[in-house]
Amino acid sequence: MKTTLDCLPCLLNNALNVARFSTADEKARKAIMMDVMAMMSQLDMRQAPPYTAWRTNEIAWKHSGGVDAYVQQKDRSTEMAWKLLESLKETPNYNPDSFEWRVRLAVAGNILDFSIFWDLDIREAMKSVAEAFEKPIDVTAINRLETLMGKAKKILYLLDNAGEAVFDSVLMEPYREKITVGVRGLPASNDMTRRELAASGLDGYPVIDNGTCLPGVIPEFMSDEMRKALAEADLVIAKGQGNFECLNETPYPLAFLFMAKCPVVVKLLQTEMRSLQVRLQC
């Protein structure tokens, strides 16, 4: 997916949030924003939107002295996810033996995104997660995904946000022996790095990272290890809208699981805001 003019206000707002989380120094915040705007003035619109978020993260990293700007938000969302998962046990729809239920849960977890919903609270999150078990979803795609995961020998599971990964762990567990986990190589907003794996219930999986603070996977900017894993996987499960934006025009055997959260993606897919997406490209 290429960057559009409608993406620019969102990318700039994201930069402002990153600046605020990165440092309390107003001069440093201003320097981050000035550098981001200069970078965006020369933006290659052929790149996916996460490319700009990557450059923004690098700029913030430089001005903040290497601070993981979202570390508190990541820890908070992981704690929130475990509380939500426990609360779901009291709901009528609780059915972890159902593959569809686990997919719905994994997609619903995409609401735990502090880079977009920075003022998210547990009540709003619980409402959104509970609604995910009532919303329309492509059951045919889910059934096919179950078949694909059953047949695949090598699954690359590209994680997205911290917190969300707790719900991913429920979907992944039955396929543990064939899954390699993909994370960000450096802090990238509230996305998963190696640091958050154990707290998310994902310790023990083979892990690779994209080698950067890019909040997605753009093959030409990835580590050789990530490109090799993409090429060798029978199935790539890409969580989150950022991974969709980066990979939807690539030839890999992809299954995208995410919640549509931006008007540009909603328009591209001809869907509704906060709709549950199971998109197979394989």
C-alpha positions as CSV (number, residue, x, y, z in Angstrom):
1,M,0.0,0.0,0.0
2,K,1.4,3.4,-1.0
3,T,1.2,6.6,1.1
4,T,-1.7,8.9,0.1
5,L,-2.2,12.6,0.9
6,D,-4.9,11.5,3.4
7,C,-2.2,9.6,5.3
8,L,-0.1,12.7,6.0
9,P,-2.1,14.2,8.9
10,C,-2.2,10.9,10.7
11,L,1.6,10.4,10.2
12,L,2.2,13.9,11.6
13,N,-0.1,13.3,14.6
14,N,1.8,10.0,15.2
15,A,5.0,12.0,15.2
16,L,3.7,14.4,17.8
17,N,2.7,11.5,20.1
18,V,6.1,9.9,19.7
19,A,7.8,13.3,20.5
20,R,5.6,13.7,23.6
21,F,6.3,10.1,24.8
22,S,10.0,10.4,24.0
23,T,11.0,13.4,26.0
24,A,9.6,16.0,28.5
25,D,12.1,18.6,27.0
26,E,10.1,21.0,24.9
27,K,13.1,22.0,22.8
28,A,13.8,18.3,22.0
29,R,10.1,17.8,21.1
30,K,10.3,20.8,18.8
31,A,13.5,19.5,17.2
32,I,11.8,16.1,16.6
33,M,8.8,17.7,14.9
34,M,10.9,20.1,12.8
35,D,13.1,17.2,11.6
36,V,10.0,15.0,10.9
37,M,8.4,17.8,8.9
38,A,11.6,18.3,6.9
39,M,11.7,14.5,6.2
40,M,8.0,14.4,5.2
41,S,8.5,17.3,2.8
42,Q,10.8,15.0,0.8
43,L,8.7,11.9,1.3
44,D,8.6,9.1,-1.3
45,M,4.9,8.6,-1.5
46,R,5.5,5.2,-3.2
47,Q,6.5,3.8,0.2
48,A,3.9,2.4,2.6
49,P,2.9,4.7,5.5
50,P,4.9,2.7,8.1
51,Y,8.1,3.8,6.2
52,T,7.4,7.4,7.5
53,A,6.7,6.1,11.0
54,W,10.1,4.3,10.8
55,R,11.9,7.5,9.9
56,T,10.0,9.3,12.6
57,N,11.1,6.7,15.2
58,E,14.7,7.1,14.1
59,I,14.5,10.9,14.5
60,A,12.9,10.6,18.0
61,W,15.5,8.1,19.0
62,K,18.3,10.5,18.0
63,H,16.8,13.5,20.0
64,S,15.8,11.5,23.1
65,G,19.1,9.7,23.5
66,G,17.7,6.3,22.6
67,V,14.6,6.2,24.8
68,D,12.0,3.5,24.3
69,A,9.2,6.1,24.2
70,Y,6.3,3.6,24.6
71,V,7.8,1.3,27.2
72,Q,5.2,2.2,29.9
73,Q,2.3,1.9,27.4
74,K,3.6,-1.5,26.2
75,D,3.7,-2.8,29.8
76,R,0.3,-1.3,30.6
77,S,-1.3,-2.8,27.5
78,T,0.2,-6.2,28.2
79,E,-1.2,-6.1,31.8
80,M,-4.6,-4.9,30.4
81,A,-4.7,-7.8,27.9
82,W,-4.2,-10.4,30.6
83,K,-7.0,-8.8,32.6
84,L,-9.3,-8.7,29.5
85,L,-8.5,-12.4,28.8
86,E,-9.5,-13.3,32.4
87,S,-12.7,-11.2,32.1
88,L,-13.7,-13.0,28.9
89,K,-14.0,-16.3,30.8
90,E,-17.1,-14.9,32.4
91,T,-18.8,-14.1,29.1
92,P,-21.2,-16.4,27.3
93,N,-19.1,-16.4,24.2
94,Y,-16.0,-17.8,25.9
95,N,-14.9,-20.8,23.8
96,P,-11.1,-21.2,23.4
97,D,-11.5,-24.6,21.8
98,S,-13.1,-22.9,18.8
99,F,-10.6,-21.8,16.0
100,E,-13.0,-19.0,15.0
101,W,-13.1,-17.8,18.6
102,R,-9.3,-17.6,18.8
103,V,-9.1,-15.8,15.5
104,R,-11.7,-13.3,16.6
105,L,-9.8,-12.8,19.8
106,A,-6.5,-12.2,18.0
107,V,-8.1,-9.6,15.7
108,A,-10.0,-8.0,18.6
109,G,-6.6,-7.5,20.3
110,N,-5.7,-5.1,17.6
111,I,-7.6,-2.5,19.5
112,L,-4.8,-2.3,22.1
113,D,-2.9,0.2,20.0
114,F,-1.7,3.2,21.9
115,S,0.0,4.7,18.8
116,I,-3.6,5.4,17.5
117,F,-5.9,5.2,20.5
118,W,-3.4,6.8,23.0
119,D,-6.1,7.5,25.6
120,L,-7.5,3.9,25.6
121,D,-8.8,2.6,28.9
122,I,-9.8,-0.8,30.1
123,R,-13.5,-0.3,29.9
124,E,-13.4,0.9,26.3
125,A,-11.0,-2.0,25.5
126,M,-13.3,-4.6,27.1
127,K,-16.3,-3.3,25.2
128,S,-14.4,-3.5,21.9
129,V,-13.1,-6.9,22.6
130,A,-16.5,-8.2,23.6
131,E,-18.1,-6.7,20.5
132,A,-15.6,-8.6,18.4
133,F,-17.5,-11.8,19.1
134,E,-20.7,-10.3,17.7
135,K,-19.3,-8.4,14.7
136,P,-19.4,-9.8,11.1
137,I,-16.3,-11.6,10.0
138,D,-15.4,-13.7,7.0
139,V,-16.0,-17.2,8.3
140,T,-15.0,-18.8,5.0
141,A,-11.6,-17.2,5.2
142,I,-11.3,-18.3,8.8
143,N,-12.1,-21.9,7.9
144,R,-9.5,-21.8,5.1
145,L,-6.9,-20.3,7.5
146,E,-7.5,-23.2,9.8
147,T,-6.7,-25.6,7.0
148,L,-3.7,-23.6,5.9
149,M,-2.3,-23.5,9.5
150,G,-2.9,-27.2,9.8
151,K,-1.1,-28.1,6.6
152,A,1.8,-25.7,6.9
153,K,5.2,-26.9,8.1
154,K,6.7,-23.4,8.6
155,I,4.6,-20.5,9.8
156,L,6.0,-17.1,10.3
157,Y,3.8,-15.1,12.7
158,L,4.5,-11.4,12.5
159,L,3.4,-9.8,15.7
160,D,2.1,-6.2,16.0
161,N,1.3,-4.4,19.2
162,A,2.2,-5.3,22.7
163,G,-0.9,-6.3,24.6
164,E,-2.4,-7.7,21.4
165,A,0.3,-10.3,21.5
166,V,-1.3,-11.9,24.6
167,F,-4.3,-12.7,22.5
168,D,-2.1,-13.9,19.7
169,S,-0.6,-16.4,22.1
170,V,-4.0,-18.1,22.4
171,L,-4.3,-18.6,18.6
172,M,-0.7,-19.7,18.3
173,E,-0.4,-22.2,21.1
174,P,-1.8,-25.3,19.2
175,Y,0.7,-24.7,16.4
176,R,3.7,-23.9,18.6
177,E,6.0,-26.5,17.0
178,K,5.8,-24.9,13.5
179,I,5.7,-21.2,14.4
180,T,8.6,-18.7,14.2
181,V,7.7,-15.3,15.8
182,G,8.6,-12.0,14.1
183,V,9.1,-8.8,16.1
184,R,10.6,-5.4,15.6
185,G,14.4,-5.2,16.0
186,L,14.3,-1.8,17.9
187,P,11.5,0.0,19.8
188,A,8.9,1.1,17.3
189,S,6.0,2.9,19.0
190,N,4.1,0.3,21.0
191,D,5.0,-2.6,18.8
192,M,6.4,-5.9,20.0
193,T,10.2,-6.3,20.5
194,R,12.0,-9.3,22.1
195,R,11.7,-7.5,25.4
196,E,7.9,-8.1,25.6
197,L,7.7,-11.7,24.5
198,A,7.9,-13.4,27.9
199,A,5.4,-11.1,29.5
200,S,3.0,-11.9,26.6
201,G,3.2,-15.6,27.1
202,L,5.4,-16.1,24.1
203,D,8.7,-17.2,25.5
204,G,10.1,-20.4,24.0
205,Y,9.2,-19.7,20.4
206,P,12.0,-19.2,17.8
207,V,12.2,-15.5,17.2
208,I,13.5,-13.2,14.5
209,D,13.3,-9.4,14.2
210,N,13.1,-7.0,11.3
211,G,16.4,-5.4,12.4
212,T,14.9,-1.9,12.6
213,C,12.4,0.4,14.4
214,L,10.1,0.1,11.4
215,P,6.5,-0.7,12.6
216,G,6.0,-3.2,9.8
217,V,7.9,-5.4,7.4
218,I,9.1,-3.9,4.2
219,P,11.3,-6.6,2.6
220,E,13.8,-4.3,1.0
221,F,14.6,-2.7,4.3
222,M,14.7,-5.9,6.4
223,S,17.5,-8.0,7.8
224,D,18.7,-11.0,5.7
225,E,17.2,-13.2,8.4
226,M,13.7,-11.8,8.0
227,R,13.8,-12.0,4.2
228,K,15.0,-15.6,4.5
229,A,12.1,-16.4,6.9
230,L,9.6,-14.8,4.6
231,A,10.9,-16.7,1.6
232,E,10.9,-20.1,3.4
233,A,7.5,-19.9,5.2
234,D,4.6,-21.9,3.9
235,L,2.3,-19.4,5.6
236,V,2.9,-15.8,6.9
237,I,0.4,-14.5,9.4
238,A,0.7,-10.8,9.5
239,K,-1.0,-9.1,12.4
240,G,-2.1,-5.5,12.4
241,Q,-2.8,-2.8,10.0
242,G,0.9,-1.7,9.7
243,N,1.9,-5.1,8.4
244,F,-1.0,-5.1,6.0
245,E,0.1,-1.7,4.6
246,C,3.6,-3.0,4.1
247,L,2.9,-6.4,2.7
248,N,-0.4,-6.3,0.8
249,E,1.3,-5.9,-2.6
250,T,4.0,-8.6,-2.0
251,P,4.0,-12.2,-3.3
252,Y,4.3,-14.1,0.0
253,P,1.7,-16.6,1.2
254,L,0.0,-14.2,3.5
255,A,-2.9,-14.1,6.0
256,F,-3.7,-10.7,7.3
257,L,-5.5,-10.4,10.6
258,F,-6.3,-6.9,11.8
259,M,-9.0,-4.3,12.7
260,A,-9.5,-1.6,10.0
261,K,-8.7,1.5,11.9
262,C,-7.9,4.2,9.4
263,P,-10.1,5.9,6.7
264,V,-7.5,5.2,3.9
265,V,-7.5,1.4,4.6
266,V,-11.3,1.4,5.1
267,K,-11.7,3.0,1.7
268,L,-9.1,0.6,0.0
269,L,-10.9,-2.5,1.4
270,Q,-14.4,-1.0,0.9
271,T,-15.3,-1.9,4.5
272,E,-16.3,-0.2,7.7
273,M,-14.2,1.5,10.5
274,R,-13.2,-1.0,13.2
275,S,-14.3,-4.0,11.1
276,L,-12.6,-7.3,11.7
277,Q,-10.4,-8.3,8.8
278,V,-9.3,-11.8,7.8
279,R,-7.7,-11.3,4.4
280,L,-5.9,-14.2,2.7
281,Q,-3.4,-13.6,0.0
282,C,-2.4,-17.2,-0.7
